[in-house]
Amino acid sequence: MSATANWDELPINASLKTKVIVHGFGSSCSHVWVYEMRSALMSVEDCNVVCVDWEGGATFPNYVRAAANTRLVGRQLSLLLESFSRKGLNMSQVHVIGFSLGAHAAAFAGASLNATPLARITGLDPAGPLFESQDPVDRLDSTDASFVDVIHSNGETLILGGLGSSQPMGHVDFYPNGGRMQKGCTNLFVGAVSDIIWSGAVLEARSLCNHRRAYKFFTDSVSAKCQFPAMPCHSYDAFLAGQCFPCPQGKACPNMGYYADATKARGTLYLVTRDEEPFCAHQYLVKIESSPSSVPMTSYGKIQITLISDAQINETFTITTKDDEELSVGKAISKIIVPHPALEQFTAVALVYTAYSGWISSGLLQWGVSSVFLMDPLSNKWSVCEKEIMLESGVEAVFPLVQGECNETQTVDVNSTLLASSVRRNSTYKPTEVVYLGDEILEEDTNATEPVKTTKKKKMAPKERHDVEIVDLKPPGLTADKTWLYWEGHDPNSSGRQSSTVQLLPKRLQAIIGGAVSSDRVPRRLLSWFTAPHAAPAESRYIPTYKAKPTKRSS
């Protein structure tokens, strides 16, 4: 619709619902996204679709002038809607969808109507510069229509590339992926400022990746198969941690986008989307709990999970946030994942633990898992009921999924000694205290006959890596040859496998370690930069011995 059009001659079916699309800065009604949105809307219901083309007032490079023109565009739109009203169109049937500056133009249109208010205004990442933190009468606000829903996709500060606003402006405000920067988009530092000043081509290719996700989300949401369930939470970080998952008990999740008015949800809502199309937010909370142990242990590495459907469609997700994630026994890690919409009816999962190998720290070559479960926003659950799962680094392990929770005969006893039996230790260990040895930490037996003095020694640069020797720690039940430490005998609580490890220590610590061994105070922790795991002989599977939380060295 052009401002010069003869409004009285416009064909309008007053008996149908009317959708009005208002573009933003540097855009027009001839852009592809407008056609895509129009087609999506008309595919789900018989309706009138009108696009307000104010390209002449929204051209580059003058953003300030375009921002001022939103008031004029809003007033013109209100006059158009009043002319439709004279043809019998009811304002309770009008839904205005505004993107960026167009969201504020829609607000001015709604505020200018003197009779019946608009049924709904959807703000697609309302423009932030010159509008955020302004008085409600000078921007989009919940008073501009009977229902105002807002999608925030680029609410970062302007200097960091934000073109939208993070300020709540509607009855319900959706913050996909936190609402500041979107998954799959580049985080810019000065991009938004330069893009507004300079070329539109640069803006379209760079900053608008985050900004334009809002209209992509809305267009995708028109399809009933592409849902965006969102949940209330006090912060996005808490939502990512699974603290607000699933939806409130007994209530349906409100859906971001086209069906946002299907529930009475109000306030701030969060969700996670995919980083590529389709962006549908079919979210699942995955929780993986490490096996408990009476021996305090920590490893560094990453854990991945692959969802396997009955149609043999697979998708892999990394549950940890980094390759050297700190993993502790008895503790759980969780993450909200978003599989492809085609991935349905999960039948199995594959787990892969990859030990981190670094100069400062490294991970154990095996890690125990006591439970794995998935949950969707409607509280439907799937569980892995295998007992005593031991993951070997780099080796994929596949387990069937059971609908619901595991029963008592399937679950792992929380007092399981799986890791405790895998990590052999001196049976005389008592609660320990930490003794500072230079810049390293070792734990010693508090029942030692001679107290160990706590002293701070001058830090010394470690010797080169090749200056190492095998140190025989000689805990009970062990004998040593030149390379490997083997267990003799069989522990009924063990898995029946032999274990082996090699400890490589710089010569400068041999006296310290040797003194602890001679007085039967075997260290419970050997720092991983002193420990270099090697491949065990073919007849023996590696089970870490006396290895626990590495202490990272400062540079």
C-alpha positions as CSV (number, residue, x, y, z in Angstrom):
1,M,0.0,0.0,0.0
2,S,1.4,3.4,-1.0
3,A,0.6,6.6,0.7
4,T,-0.6,8.0,-2.7
5,A,-3.2,5.2,-3.2
6,N,-6.9,5.9,-3.3
7,W,-7.9,4.2,-0.1
8,D,-11.6,4.1,-0.9
9,E,-10.9,2.0,-4.0
10,L,-8.8,-0.6,-2.2
11,P,-10.5,-4.0,-2.4
12,I,-11.1,-5.1,1.2
13,N,-13.3,-7.8,2.5
14,A,-14.6,-6.4,5.8
15,S,-15.8,-9.8,7.0
16,L,-12.2,-11.3,7.1
17,K,-9.4,-10.7,9.5
18,T,-6.9,-8.2,8.3
19,K,-3.1,-8.4,8.7
20,V,-1.0,-5.3,8.2
21,I,2.8,-5.5,7.6
22,V,5.0,-2.5,8.3
23,H,8.6,-2.7,7.3
24,G,11.5,-0.9,8.9
25,F,14.6,1.3,8.1
26,G,16.1,0.8,4.6
27,S,13.4,-1.7,3.5
28,S,10.2,-1.8,1.4
29,C,7.3,-4.0,0.6
30,S,9.1,-5.5,-2.3
31,H,11.6,-7.3,-0.1
32,V,11.5,-11.1,-0.1
33,W,10.7,-11.4,3.6
34,V,7.5,-9.5,3.1
35,Y,6.3,-11.8,0.4
36,E,7.3,-14.9,2.5
37,M,5.3,-13.6,5.5
38,R,2.3,-12.7,3.3
39,S,2.3,-16.2,1.8
40,A,2.6,-17.9,5.2
41,L,-0.2,-15.9,6.6
42,M,-2.6,-16.6,3.7
43,S,-1.7,-20.3,3.8
44,V,-3.2,-20.8,7.3
45,E,-6.3,-18.6,7.1
46,D,-8.4,-16.6,4.7
47,C,-7.5,-13.0,5.4
48,N,-6.7,-9.6,4.0
49,V,-3.0,-8.8,3.9
50,V,-1.8,-5.2,3.6
51,C,1.8,-3.9,3.5
52,V,2.5,-0.3,4.3
53,D,5.3,0.8,1.9
54,W,7.0,3.9,3.3
55,E,10.3,3.3,1.5
56,G,10.7,6.9,0.7
57,G,10.7,7.9,4.3
58,A,12.9,5.1,5.5
59,T,15.8,5.3,3.0
60,F,19.5,5.3,4.0
61,P,21.5,6.9,5.3
62,N,19.4,9.2,7.5
63,Y,18.2,7.0,10.4
64,V,17.2,10.0,12.5
65,R,14.8,11.3,9.8
66,A,13.4,7.8,9.4
67,A,12.8,7.5,13.1
68,A,10.9,10.8,13.1
69,N,8.9,9.6,10.1
70,T,7.4,6.7,12.1
71,R,4.9,9.1,13.7
72,L,3.7,10.3,10.3
73,V,3.5,6.7,9.0
74,G,1.6,5.7,12.1
75,R,-0.9,8.5,11.7
76,Q,-1.4,7.7,8.0
77,L,-2.0,4.0,8.9
78,S,-4.6,4.9,11.4
79,L,-6.5,7.0,8.8
80,L,-6.4,4.0,6.4
81,L,-7.8,1.7,9.1
82,E,-10.5,4.2,9.8
83,S,-11.4,4.2,6.2
84,F,-11.7,0.4,6.3
85,S,-13.8,0.7,9.4
86,R,-16.3,2.8,7.4
87,K,-16.6,-0.2,5.1
88,G,-17.5,-2.4,8.0
89,L,-14.1,-3.6,9.1
90,N,-13.9,-4.2,12.9
91,M,-10.7,-3.1,14.6
92,S,-10.9,-6.2,16.8
93,Q,-10.1,-8.1,13.6
94,V,-6.9,-6.1,12.8
95,H,-3.4,-7.4,13.5
96,V,-0.5,-5.1,12.7
97,I,3.0,-6.6,12.4
98,G,5.8,-4.1,12.5
99,F,9.5,-4.8,12.1
100,S,12.2,-2.6,13.6
101,L,11.0,1.0,13.1
102,G,7.8,-0.4,11.7
103,A,7.0,-1.7,15.2
104,H,6.9,1.9,16.5
105,A,4.9,3.1,13.5
106,A,2.4,0.4,14.4
107,A,2.3,1.7,17.9
108,F,1.6,5.3,16.8
109,A,-1.2,4.0,14.6
110,G,-2.8,2.2,17.5
111,A,-2.5,5.2,19.7
112,S,-4.1,7.4,17.1
113,L,-7.3,5.4,16.8
114,N,-10.1,7.1,18.7
115,A,-12.7,4.4,18.7
116,T,-12.1,0.7,19.1
117,P,-8.4,-0.3,19.8
118,L,-6.5,-2.6,17.5
119,A,-6.8,-6.3,18.3
120,R,-3.1,-6.9,18.3
121,I,0.3,-5.5,17.5
122,T,3.3,-7.7,17.0
123,G,6.6,-5.9,17.4
124,L,9.4,-7.7,15.6
125,D,12.6,-6.6,17.3
126,P,11.5,-2.9,17.8
127,A,14.2,-0.5,16.9
128,G,16.3,0.5,19.9
129,P,18.2,3.7,18.9
130,L,16.2,6.8,19.8
131,F,13.3,4.7,21.2
132,E,14.7,2.6,24.0
133,S,14.1,4.0,27.5
134,Q,11.8,6.7,26.1
135,D,8.4,7.6,27.5
136,P,5.8,4.9,26.6
137,V,3.9,7.5,24.4
138,D,7.0,7.8,22.3
139,R,7.5,4.1,21.5
140,L,5.7,0.8,21.3
141,D,3.9,0.1,24.5
142,S,1.3,-2.4,25.9
143,T,-1.4,0.3,25.7
144,D,-1.3,0.6,21.9
145,A,-3.5,-2.5,21.3
146,S,-5.6,-5.0,23.2
147,F,-2.7,-7.4,22.9
148,V,0.9,-6.5,22.2
149,D,3.5,-9.2,21.8
150,V,7.2,-8.5,21.1
151,I,10.1,-10.7,19.8
152,H,13.5,-9.3,20.9
153,S,16.3,-10.7,18.7
154,N,19.0,-8.0,18.7
155,G,18.8,-6.1,22.0
156,E,22.5,-5.8,22.5
157,T,23.9,-2.3,22.9
158,L,24.5,-0.3,19.8
159,I,28.2,-0.3,20.0
160,L,28.1,-4.1,20.1
161,G,26.0,-4.4,17.0
162,G,22.5,-4.1,18.6
163,L,19.8,-2.5,16.4
164,G,16.8,-3.7,18.5
165,S,15.8,-3.1,22.1
166,S,16.0,-5.4,25.1
167,Q,13.4,-3.3,27.0
168,P,10.0,-5.0,27.6
169,M,7.4,-3.2,25.6
170,G,4.4,-5.5,25.4
171,H,2.0,-7.6,27.4
172,V,4.4,-10.5,26.6
173,D,8.0,-10.2,25.6
174,F,9.8,-13.1,24.0
175,Y,13.6,-13.4,24.3
176,P,14.9,-16.1,21.9
177,N,18.4,-17.1,22.8
178,G,18.5,-14.3,25.4
179,G,17.2,-11.7,23.0
180,R,20.6,-10.0,22.4
181,M,22.5,-11.9,19.8
182,Q,21.3,-15.0,17.9
183,K,22.9,-18.3,17.4
184,G,24.7,-18.5,14.1
185,C,25.2,-14.8,13.8
186,T,28.4,-12.8,14.1
187,N,28.9,-10.7,17.2
188,L,30.0,-7.2,16.0
189,F,31.6,-4.5,18.0
190,V,31.2,-1.4,16.0
191,G,29.2,-2.9,13.1
192,A,25.8,-1.4,13.8
193,V,27.1,2.2,14.1
194,S,29.0,2.0,10.9
195,D,26.2,0.2,9.1
196,I,23.6,2.8,10.0
197,I,25.9,5.6,8.7
198,W,27.1,3.8,5.6
199,S,25.7,1.4,3.0
200,G,22.6,-0.7,3.2
201,A,24.3,-3.6,1.6
202,V,26.7,-3.9,4.5
203,L,23.8,-3.6,6.9
204,E,21.8,-6.4,5.2
205,A,24.8,-8.7,5.2
206,R,26.2,-8.1,8.6
207,S,24.3,-6.5,11.5
208,L,20.8,-7.6,10.3
209,C,21.6,-11.2,10.8
210,N,20.6,-10.8,14.4
211,H,18.0,-8.1,13.8
212,R,16.1,-9.9,11.0
213,R,15.9,-13.2,12.8
214,A,12.8,-11.7,14.5
215,Y,10.7,-11.7,11.2
216,K,12.2,-15.1,10.3
217,F,11.0,-16.5,13.6
218,F,7.6,-15.0,13.1
219,T,7.2,-16.4,9.6
220,D,8.4,-19.8,10.6
221,S,5.9,-19.8,13.6
222,V,2.9,-19.5,11.3
223,S,3.3,-23.2,10.5
224,A,1.7,-25.3,13.3
225,K,4.6,-27.8,12.8
226,C,7.2,-25.2,13.7
227,Q,6.5,-24.3,17.3
228,F,8.4,-21.9,19.6
229,P,7.4,-22.8,23.2
230,A,8.7,-20.3,25.7
231,M,9.0,-20.3,29.5
232,P,8.9,-17.7,32.2
233,C,12.2,-17.4,34.2
234,H,13.9,-14.7,36.3
235,S,17.0,-14.7,33.9
236,Y,18.2,-16.2,30.7
237,D,21.2,-17.9,32.5
238,A,18.8,-19.6,34.9
239,F,16.7,-20.8,32.0
240,L,19.8,-22.2,30.3
241,A,20.6,-24.0,33.5
242,G,17.3,-25.8,33.4
243,Q,15.9,-24.1,36.4
244,C,12.7,-23.0,34.7
245,F,12.2,-26.1,32.5
246,P,9.6,-27.4,31.7
247,C,6.5,-25.2,31.4
248,P,4.6,-24.3,34.6
249,Q,2.7,-27.3,35.9
250,G,-0.8,-27.6,34.5
251,K,-0.3,-24.8,32.0
252,A,0.5,-24.9,28.3
253,C,3.6,-23.2,27.1
254,P,2.9,-20.0,25.3
255,N,4.3,-20.0,21.7
256,M,6.4,-17.1,20.4
257,G,5.2,-15.7,17.1
258,Y,1.9,-16.1,15.3
259,Y,0.1,-18.1,18.0
260,A,1.3,-16.0,20.9
261,D,-2.3,-14.9,21.6
262,A,-3.5,-18.5,22.1
263,T,-2.7,-18.4,25.8
264,K,-3.0,-15.8,28.5
265,A,0.7,-15.8,29.3
266,R,2.2,-12.4,30.2
267,G,5.6,-11.1,31.1
268,T,9.1,-12.1,30.1
269,L,9.6,-15.5,28.4
270,Y,12.7,-17.2,27.3
271,L,13.4,-20.0,24.7
272,V,16.3,-21.5,22.7
273,T,16.1,-21.9,18.9
274,R,18.1,-23.6,16.3
275,D,21.0,-21.7,14.7
276,E,19.9,-22.4,11.2
277,E,16.6,-22.9,9.4
278,P,14.2,-24.2,10.3
279,F,14.6,-22.2,13.5
280,C,11.7,-24.1,15.2
281,A,12.3,-24.4,19.0
282,H,11.5,-28.0,19.7
283,Q,13.4,-27.9,23.0
284,Y,14.6,-30.7,25.2
285,L,16.4,-30.5,28.5
286,V,19.2,-33.1,28.6
287,K,20.7,-34.0,32.0
288,I,23.7,-36.3,32.4
289,E,24.8,-37.2,36.0
290,S,28.3,-38.4,36.7
291,S,28.6,-41.5,38.8
292,P,29.0,-40.9,42.6
293,S,32.2,-41.9,44.4
294,S,33.6,-41.6,47.9
295,V,36.9,-40.6,46.2
296,P,36.8,-36.9,45.1
297,M,37.7,-36.9,41.4
298,T,37.6,-34.4,38.6
299,S,38.3,-34.7,34.9
300,Y,38.5,-32.3,32.0
301,G,36.8,-33.1,28.7
302,K,33.5,-32.8,26.8
303,I,30.4,-35.0,26.5
304,Q,28.3,-35.3,23.4
305,I,25.0,-37.0,22.9
306,T,23.4,-38.2,19.7
307,L,19.6,-38.5,19.5
308,I,18.6,-41.5,17.4
309,S,15.0,-41.8,16.1
310,D,13.0,-44.8,14.9
311,A,13.5,-43.4,11.3
312,Q,17.3,-43.6,11.8
313,I,17.5,-39.8,11.7
314,N,20.4,-38.7,14.0
315,E,21.6,-35.4,15.4
316,T,24.5,-34.8,17.7
317,F,24.8,-32.1,20.4
318,T,27.7,-31.2,22.7
319,I,26.4,-31.0,26.2
320,T,29.4,-29.4,27.8
321,T,30.2,-25.7,27.0
322,K,33.9,-26.3,26.1
323,D,36.4,-29.0,25.3
324,D,38.0,-28.8,28.7
325,E,34.8,-28.7,30.8
326,E,35.4,-29.6,34.4
327,L,33.6,-32.8,35.3
328,S,33.1,-33.9,38.9
329,V,31.9,-37.2,40.3
330,G,28.3,-37.1,41.6
331,K,27.5,-33.9,39.8
332,A,25.2,-33.3,36.8
333,I,25.5,-31.3,33.7
334,S,22.5,-30.1,31.8
335,K,21.7,-28.3,28.5
336,I,18.7,-27.3,26.5
337,I,19.0,-28.7,23.0
338,V,16.9,-28.0,19.9
339,P,16.7,-31.0,17.5
340,H,15.5,-30.7,13.9
341,P,11.7,-30.9,13.7
342,A,12.0,-34.0,11.6
343,L,13.8,-35.8,14.5
344,E,10.9,-37.4,16.4
345,Q,10.2,-40.6,18.4
346,F,13.6,-41.0,20.0
347,T,14.6,-44.7,20.5
348,A,18.2,-44.5,21.6
349,V,21.0,-42.2,22.4
350,A,24.8,-42.4,21.8
351,L,27.2,-40.9,24.3
352,V,30.8,-39.9,23.6
353,Y,33.2,-38.7,26.3
354,T,36.3,-37.1,25.0
355,A,39.1,-36.5,27.5
356,Y,40.9,-33.2,27.1
357,S,44.6,-33.4,26.4
358,G,46.4,-30.2,27.1
359,W,49.7,-28.8,28.5
360,I,48.2,-27.4,31.6
361,S,45.5,-29.9,32.3
362,S,44.2,-33.2,30.9
363,G,41.3,-35.5,31.5
364,L,40.8,-39.1,32.6
365,L,40.6,-41.7,29.9
366,Q,37.4,-43.1,31.4
367,W,34.4,-41.4,33.0
368,G,31.4,-42.9,34.8
369,V,27.8,-41.9,34.2
370,S,25.0,-42.9,36.5
371,S,21.9,-41.4,34.8
372,V,20.8,-39.8,31.5
373,F,17.4,-38.4,30.8
374,L,15.6,-36.0,28.4
375,M,12.5,-33.9,29.1
376,D,10.4,-31.8,26.7
377,P,8.5,-28.6,27.7
378,L,5.3,-30.7,28.5
379,S,7.2,-32.8,31.1
380,N,7.4,-35.9,28.9
381,K,10.6,-37.8,29.9
382,W,12.9,-40.4,28.3
383,S,15.6,-42.2,30.3
384,V,18.6,-44.4,29.9
385,C,18.3,-47.2,32.4
386,E,21.6,-48.9,31.9
387,K,23.5,-49.4,35.2
388,E,27.2,-48.6,35.8
389,I,28.0,-46.8,32.5
390,M,31.7,-46.4,32.0
391,L,32.6,-44.2,29.0
392,E,36.0,-44.5,27.4
393,S,37.5,-41.5,25.8
394,G,36.6,-41.2,22.2
395,V,34.5,-44.4,22.1
396,E,30.8,-44.1,21.3
397,A,28.4,-46.0,23.5
398,V,24.7,-46.5,22.4
399,F,21.9,-47.1,24.9
400,P,18.2,-47.6,24.4
401,L,15.7,-44.9,25.6
402,V,12.8,-45.8,27.9
403,Q,9.7,-43.6,28.0
404,G,9.4,-42.1,31.4
405,E,11.6,-42.6,34.4
406,C,13.5,-45.8,35.3
407,N,12.1,-48.0,38.1
408,E,14.0,-48.9,41.2
409,T,15.3,-52.1,39.7
410,Q,16.8,-50.2,36.8
411,T,18.3,-47.2,38.4
412,V,21.8,-47.0,39.7
413,D,22.1,-46.9,43.5
414,V,23.4,-43.5,44.6
415,N,25.8,-45.3,46.9
416,S,27.3,-47.2,44.0
417,T,31.1,-47.7,44.3
418,L,31.5,-47.8,40.5
419,L,34.2,-45.1,40.4
420,A,35.5,-45.9,43.8
421,S,36.3,-49.5,42.7
422,S,37.7,-48.3,39.4
423,V,40.1,-45.9,41.0
424,R,42.0,-48.0,43.5
425,R,43.3,-46.3,46.5
426,N,44.9,-46.9,49.9
427,S,42.2,-48.3,52.2
428,T,43.6,-46.4,55.1
429,Y,42.7,-43.0,53.7
430,K,40.9,-40.6,56.1
431,P,39.6,-37.1,55.6
432,T,42.4,-35.1,54.1
433,E,43.9,-31.7,54.4
434,V,45.5,-29.7,51.6
435,V,49.3,-29.1,51.9
436,Y,50.8,-26.4,49.9
437,L,54.0,-27.5,48.1
438,G,55.4,-24.6,46.2
439,D,52.9,-23.8,43.5
440,E,51.3,-27.3,43.5
441,I,48.8,-28.9,45.9
442,L,48.8,-32.5,47.2
443,E,46.5,-34.0,49.8
444,E,48.0,-35.9,52.7
445,D,46.6,-38.2,55.4
446,T,45.6,-36.3,58.5
447,N,46.5,-39.3,60.6
448,A,50.2,-39.2,59.7
449,T,52.5,-39.9,62.6
450,E,54.5,-36.8,61.8
451,P,52.6,-33.5,61.1
452,V,53.3,-32.0,57.7
453,K,54.3,-28.4,57.8
454,T,52.4,-26.0,55.6
455,T,55.0,-23.9,53.8
456,K,55.1,-21.8,50.7
457,K,58.2,-22.4,48.6
458,K,59.4,-20.2,45.8
459,K,57.9,-21.1,42.5
460,M,60.3,-22.7,40.1
461,A,59.9,-23.2,36.4
462,P,59.3,-26.9,35.6
463,K,61.9,-28.8,33.8
464,E,61.5,-29.8,30.3
465,R,59.0,-32.5,29.6
466,H,61.5,-35.1,28.6
467,D,63.1,-35.0,32.1
468,V,60.8,-37.6,33.6
469,E,61.1,-41.0,35.3
470,I,58.6,-43.6,36.4
471,V,57.9,-43.3,40.1
472,D,56.7,-46.4,41.9
473,L,54.1,-45.3,44.4
474,K,53.7,-48.8,45.8
475,P,50.2,-48.6,47.2
476,P,48.8,-51.9,48.7
477,G,48.4,-54.6,46.1
478,L,50.6,-53.1,43.5
479,T,53.8,-54.2,42.0
480,A,55.8,-52.2,39.4
481,D,58.0,-53.0,36.5
482,K,59.8,-50.4,34.4
483,T,56.7,-49.0,32.8
484,W,53.3,-50.1,34.1
485,L,51.7,-50.4,37.5
486,Y,49.4,-53.5,37.7
487,W,46.9,-54.6,40.2
488,E,47.3,-58.1,41.6
489,G,44.4,-60.1,42.9
490,H,40.7,-59.5,42.4
491,D,38.3,-57.2,44.2
492,P,34.7,-58.5,44.3
493,N,33.5,-54.9,44.0
494,S,35.5,-54.2,40.8
495,S,34.4,-54.8,37.3
496,G,36.8,-57.7,37.0
497,R,39.2,-55.9,34.7
498,Q,42.9,-55.2,35.5
499,S,43.9,-51.6,35.7
500,S,47.1,-49.8,34.8
501,T,48.5,-46.4,34.7
502,V,51.9,-44.7,34.4
503,Q,52.9,-41.7,36.5
504,L,55.5,-39.4,35.0
505,L,57.0,-36.9,37.5
506,P,59.8,-34.4,37.2
507,K,62.9,-35.3,39.2
508,R,62.5,-32.3,41.4
509,L,59.4,-33.8,43.0
510,Q,60.6,-37.3,43.5
511,A,62.0,-36.6,47.0
512,I,58.7,-35.1,48.1
513,I,56.7,-37.9,46.7
514,G,59.2,-40.5,47.9
515,G,59.0,-39.1,51.5
516,A,55.2,-39.4,51.4
517,V,55.3,-43.0,50.2
518,S,57.9,-44.0,52.7
519,S,55.7,-42.8,55.6
520,D,52.6,-44.5,54.1
521,R,51.1,-41.2,53.1
522,V,50.3,-41.9,49.4
523,P,49.1,-38.7,47.7
524,R,45.5,-38.8,46.6
525,R,46.0,-36.3,43.9
526,L,48.7,-36.0,41.3
527,L,48.5,-32.9,39.2
528,S,47.7,-33.7,35.6
529,W,50.6,-31.6,34.2
530,F,52.8,-34.1,36.0
531,T,50.7,-37.0,34.7
532,A,50.9,-38.3,31.1
533,P,48.6,-41.2,30.5
534,H,49.9,-43.7,27.9
535,A,48.3,-46.5,26.1
536,A,48.0,-49.5,28.3
537,P,49.1,-53.0,27.1
538,A,46.6,-54.9,25.0
539,E,45.7,-57.2,27.9
540,S,44.8,-54.4,30.3
541,R,42.2,-51.6,30.0
542,Y,43.2,-48.3,31.4
543,I,41.5,-47.3,34.6
544,P,42.9,-44.1,36.2
545,T,44.8,-44.7,39.4
546,Y,45.3,-42.0,42.1
547,K,44.2,-39.3,39.7
548,A,41.9,-36.6,40.8
549,K,41.2,-32.9,40.2
550,P,44.2,-31.3,38.4
551,T,45.2,-27.8,39.6
552,K,45.6,-25.4,36.8
553,R,48.9,-23.5,36.8
554,S,49.0,-19.8,36.3
555,S,51.2,-18.6,33.6
